[in-house]
Amino acid sequence: MNNKFFVIFISVVGGVAAITAALTAYLIVKERQKRDEEELEHYLDSSIQ
């Protein structure tokens, strides 16, 4: 019984860690895309002038 609880606990902790890592990676990528778009917009605006 104790071993079964341990396996379930480790599985839940691993699942939460995987979801957290995926969410963090997604947010980092979105932030980088936003920053790149802003830099491109600034470059295009300054090159037109």
C-alpha positions as CSV (number, residue, x, y, z in Angstrom):
1,M,0.0,0.0,0.0
2,N,2.8,2.4,0.9
3,N,4.7,1.6,-2.3
4,K,1.6,2.3,-4.4
5,F,1.1,5.8,-2.7
6,F,4.8,6.6,-3.5
7,V,4.4,5.7,-7.2
8,I,1.3,7.8,-7.5
9,F,2.9,10.7,-5.7
10,I,6.0,10.6,-7.9
11,S,3.8,10.4,-11.0
12,V,1.8,13.5,-10.0
13,V,4.9,15.5,-9.1
14,G,6.4,14.5,-12.5
15,G,3.3,15.5,-14.3
16,V,3.1,18.9,-12.6
17,A,6.8,19.5,-13.4
18,A,6.3,18.6,-17.1
19,I,3.2,20.9,-17.4
20,T,5.1,23.7,-15.7
21,A,8.1,23.3,-18.0
22,A,5.9,23.3,-21.1
23,L,4.1,26.4,-19.9
24,T,7.3,28.2,-19.1
25,A,8.8,27.3,-22.5
26,Y,5.6,28.6,-24.3
27,L,5.7,31.9,-22.4
28,I,9.4,32.4,-23.2
29,V,8.8,31.8,-26.9
30,K,5.8,34.1,-27.0
31,E,7.8,36.9,-25.2
32,R,10.7,36.5,-27.6
33,Q,8.4,36.6,-30.6
34,K,6.8,39.8,-29.3
35,R,10.2,41.4,-28.7
36,D,11.4,40.4,-32.2
37,E,8.2,41.9,-33.8
38,E,8.7,45.1,-31.8
39,E,12.4,45.3,-32.9
40,L,11.4,44.7,-36.5
41,E,8.7,47.4,-36.4
42,H,11.2,49.8,-34.9
43,Y,13.8,49.0,-37.6
44,L,11.3,49.4,-40.4
45,D,10.0,52.7,-39.0
46,S,13.5,54.1,-38.6
47,S,14.6,52.9,-42.1
48,I,11.6,54.7,-43.7
49,Q,12.6,58.1,-42.3
